[in-house]
Amino acid sequence: MTDIAGNVPLPRSSARKRFGLMQYLVCLKGILIREGLRYLNQRERFISSLVRPLLWLFIFAAGFRQVLGVSIIPPYQTYVLYEVYITPGLCGMILLFSGMQSSLSMVYDREMGNMRTLLVSPFPRWFLLVAKLLAGVAVSITQVYAFLFIAWFWGVKAPPIGYLLTLPALFLAGMMLGALGMLLSSVVKQLENFAGIMNFVIFPMYFASSALYPLWRVQEASPLLYKICQLNPFTYAVELIRFAFYGQVEWTSLAVVCGFTLAFMTGAIIAYDPSRGLTIRKQEGGNT
């Protein structure tokens, strides 16, 4: 097969061999800039990302403060206000919603045809998806720090060094949640269906975790719910962030978050592979 000029095009694998580190960095830069510009042009997305956690911090936390007392549990060295306790969980909420919204944009791009332009690039499929994921995580982390800035004026403060030490934890948690959203986007074909699935994923993950209440209280109320919380990867993402605020590493949470990130990302890469993925197979099944 030849192109219009009569030249034989190089196979995809041959084109990859010509790429060096600079070409990969240029591709990554282009995807990061595209996601950044999209985020800047969607001011309502930035506002909505702050409204949810701020409502919990300003309204719900004030009402629950007298009901849900928090005892001295690691990493806290003394009693803390309920607002302080739920702040890491609200950071996780931002990462969770942002990861799903970023994946929602992938479904939209696929419907509009923009995703096809990206995926036919000679760059490896896994690199394009990872770059897309990194761009989404970068956006979500800026939203988290905007929330923490507002919370600081509300009197919810962590150790100053904690705002820097929590950055790796936010990055890992964002990667895991973003990879989960990407995996879901690979098996959903219509924008409306993905929006519905988001509700069945976001709210159970958020409420069945340690984001809003300590697990020892959950165990006292419902042993079954306690076991569900222990199986929920979002619980470990929240705990990883919580300990990072105080300069500590919760090793179990770190291992779980890294493991689920690898599993979700591997599943997404396989699903977006046109030769093996669920995307193409479902389309073929629908045409028969």
N, C-alpha and C positions, 0 to 999 in steps of 0.2 A: 504494500500500500504506500502511495506517495502523497505528498501534499500538493497544493496548487502549483508550486514552483517545480514540481517533479522530483523533489528531494525525499529521501527515505527518512522518516522521523526516527529519532533515537528512542529505544524502548525506555519505559519509566525507570527501570533499574539502572540503565546506563546514564540517564540524566542525573540520577542521584549521586553517582560516583564523581561527577564534576563539581559538586558542591563542597565548599570548604566551610570552616567555622564562620567566616564573615558572612557567607550567604545565609547560613542558618540564623545568625544574629539579626541580619536585615529582615528576614521573614518574621522572626519573633517581634522585632521592633514594629513592623507594619501591623501585626495583629494587635499588639498592645495599644498602638496609637488609635487604631480603628475602634477598639472597645472604649478607650478613654474619651474619644470624641462622641461616641454614642451616649456615654454616661453624662457628659457635659451638656448634651442637647436634650436630655431627659431630666429636667430639674424635678419634676414630680416624683421620679424614681428615688432621688436623693431624699426628698422630704418624706415620702412614705416609708423609707427605710429607717427613719428616725422616729416617726410617729408611734409605731408599735412599741418599741422598747421604752420610749419616754412615757407613754401611757402607763405601762407597768411600773415604772420607777416613780412617777409623780402621784399616781392615783391608787393603783392596786397595792403597791407596797405600803402606802400610808394606812390603808385599811387593814392590811394583813399584819402589820407590825405587832399589834397587841395580841394577835391570835397565834401567829407562828413565831414563837421565840426560837432563837438559834443558840444552842449550847456551844461550849468550846469544843470544836472539832478541827482537825488539821485542814488547812494550813494556818488557821487562826490561833493566836496565842491568848486571846481573851474573848469575851462576848462581843458580838458585832451586831449592828443594826440589820434588820431584814433587807434594807436597801443595799447594804454592802454585800450581803450574801448573794442576792440575785443578780448582781451586776455581771459576773462572768457568764451566767446563763443568758442574760440579755445580749451580751456580746455574741454568744453562740446563736441566738435567735437571728441576729443581723446576718451572720455568716450563712445560716440555713436558708433564710428567705432570699438573700442575694444569690446564693448558689443556684437555687431553683429558678430565679428570674433570669439569670445568665443562660441557663439551659433552655428556658422558655424562648429566649431570643434565637437559639439554635433551631428550634422547631419552626419559628417564624421565618428564619432565613431559608430553611429547607422548603417551605411552602412557596416562598417568593423566588426561589432559584438561586439565591446568593450563596447558600451552602455548597451547591454544586461547583461553583467557581472556585471555592476554597479547596474542596476535596479532590478536584482534578489536578491540583498543583503537583509538580514532580517531587515535591518534598514528601518524606514518609508520612503516612497517615497518622502514625502515633505522635509524631512531632507536631503536626498541625493541631491535634486534639489537646496535647499537653500545653501548647502555646495558648490555645483558646482558654484552657482552664486557668493558666497562670494569669492571663489578663483579667478573668473574672474574679480571681482571688485578690488581685491588686485593688480592684474597685471596691470589693467588700471590706478590705482592711481599712481603706480611707473612711468608709462609713462607720466602722467600729470606733475609730479614733475621734471622729466627729461626735459620736454619742458620748464617749468618755470625757471629751472636753466639756460638753454641756453638763454631764453628771458631776464633774468636778466643782462647778459653780453651785450645784445643788447640795454639796457637802459630802458626796460619795467619793472618797479619795483612797487610793492605794499608795503604797510606798513609791516615792518618785522614780526609783530605779525599776519598779515593777512595770511601768508603762513601756519601758524599752525591752525588758526581759520577756514580756508576754508576746512580743512580735513573732518569734518563731512558733509559739503555740497557736497564735491566730492563723499563721500561714498553714500549719499542718492541718488544723481543724477546717480551714477554708478549702484546702485541697481535698480532704475527705468528703465534705458535703458537696462541693462542686462536682467531684467525680461521680457521686451518687446521682446528682441531677443530670449529668451528662449521660449516664447509663440509662436513666429513665427516658431521656429525650430520644435515645436511639431506638426505642421500641414503641414510641408513640408517634402516630402519623399526623394527627390533626391538632391544631392549636387548642381547640376547645377541650379535647380529651386530656391534654397535658395539664391544663389549668385545673381540671377536676381531680386528677391524680395527685397534684401538689397538695391538695387539702387532706388526702388520705395518707400522705407521707409526713408533711410538716407538723401537723397538730399532734398525731400520736407520738412522733419522735420527741417533740418538745415537752409535752405534758408528762410522758412516761420516762422522765429523766430526773436528774438532780438539779435541774435548772431553777426550779421554784421552791423546792423544799429538800431538806437533807434526807438521805436514803434511810437513815435509822428511823425517821418518822414514818416513812412509807412502809417499812418493815413492820412497825407496830400496828399500822392500820390495815395492811393487806399484804401478807407474805407472797401471794401470787403476783401482785403488782410490783413488789420488790424484785422478784426474779425477772420480770419483764424489763424493769429498769436496768438490771445488771446485763441483760442481753442487748440493750439499746446502745449502739455506737455513739449516739449523741451524748449520752451520759459521760463517756470517757473524754469526749471533746471538751465538754464543759469543765470537767475536773482538771484536765490538762491546762486550760486557761486559768482556772482558779488558783492552782498551785504556782503557776508561772508569775502571777501578780506579786507573789511573795518570795520570788527568787528560788523556788523549789521545783523539782521535777518529780512528777508522779509517774513512775516507770511503767506501771501496768497500763495507765491511760495512754502513755506514749506508744507502747507496743501495739495496743489495740487500734489506735488512730492510724498508725503507719500501716498496719496489716489491712485494715478496711480500705484505706486509700489505694493501696496496691490492687486489692481485689476489685474495687469499683472501677478503677481506671483500666485494668486489664479487660474487664467485661465490656466497657465502653469501646475500647479499641477493637475488640473482636466484633462487637455488634455493628460498628461503623465500617468494617471491612467488607467491601462489595462481594468478595469471593466466599466469605464465610458468615457474614453478619446477618443478624435478624432483620435488619432493614430491608435488604434486597430480597430475602426469602419471603418476607410477608408481602412485599409488592408482587412478587411472582405468583404467590398463592392467591392474591386478590385478582390477578388477571386470568387465572385459569377457570 
